[in-house]
Amino acid sequence: MKDDTLIRLLAVRKIYGRGPTAFEALKGIDLTIDGGEFVAIMGHSGSGKSTTMNILGCLDVPSGGSYRFLGVPVEQLSRDQRALLRRHYLGFVFQGFNLLARTTALENVELPLIYRGEPAAARRTAARAALDQVGLLGWEHHTPAELSGGQQQRVAIARAIVTRPAVLLADEPTGNLDSTTSREIMELIRTLNGDQGLTVLMVTHEAEMAAYARRVVNFVDGRVESDRRKEIV
């Protein structure tokens, strides 16, 4: 039977190490995410939220259980196949921006398209369009050092969406920003979700940021403690 669900975790476990020193980071996670959702994943350090994000982002594989992306069992894919899935379906935003310091905003946004082998003219057109989406048209030739923290994160978001991914994975996207800029970034992410239907999975420890999501999943000791849907603030 064909599975149209975007993401499905089935009894996912993750164990690090072996023998008496083995640590079970995930203890049987069941989680289903449909296309177009905005989900905040919360939990204290060591709760399993970052491990889950790594598995969802195809950066790691489960020790047990199954991760299905559009019905495909990701844990059965080779390393190269997982890399292709990341390249074509996933966009990433990190707390530390991860921009190349000596590279302009436009060139930073172009990077994922270079990896996909897109022609130079098409890359520049797509990168400018992505910068326009995040409100940075006119800042194409500025390097990260010439941009504020909020502008740098906007460049990082533009880089994440330039490939038109199915899912945006955001790991503490406001962790290095002040409260006002954090709210601006969250409004941008919410707009990308609401207006364009981009599925957003965001790890955060801040309740104020999680309030922008339609759904909040809370992790405790490697398990899902709660999973609630709510109205947008």
C-alpha positions, 0 to 999 in steps of 0.5 A: 500500500502506498504511504502518502504521509510525509514523515513517519517514525515507527518505534525508532530507537537509537543506541550509542556505544555497546555493552555496559556503556551503551546509551539508549538516546531514543526508546521507541519513538512514534511520530507522524508528520504530514505535509504543511505542518509546523512542528516545534520539538522541545525538551531538555538537554539529553531528551532525544530531540537533537538525535531525532532531528539528526535522524529526520535530516538523514544525518544519522540512522536509527538503531531500530524501528523505521523512518519513512519519508514519503513511504521510503524506508530511509534506514535502508538507503545507502549513504549516497542515497540519503545524501540525495534525499537531503539535497533534493527534499530537505533544507537546514537552518542552524543556530550558528548560521553556518555561512562562509565568511568570505563569501557574499550573501548571494554566493552563500545562497547559491551553494546548494545549487552548486552541489546539484550542478545547476548552471550559473545563471539559473543559480543566481536567478534562484538565489536572488529570488530566495533572498527576495523572499526573506527580505534581503534583496539589495544585500546580495554582495554583502559578506556575513561580517557586513550583516547583522545577526538577523540578516545572517539568519535570513541568508541562512534561511534563503540558502535552505529554501533556494532548492524548494525543499519539502521540509525545513529543519531548523535547529534552535534558529533563534538561539543566537539572536536578541528577542526582537530579532528572534520574533522577526525570524519566527514570523518569517518562518511562519510565513514560509509555512503558512503562505507557501505550505513549507513543512517546518520542523523546529527544535527549540527550548524556548516556549515563546518560539515554540508558540509560533508552531501549530504543533508542539512535541515534547521529548523526555528521556528519549520518549515523546511525553506529549504531542499537542496541536494548538492555534497559532498565536 
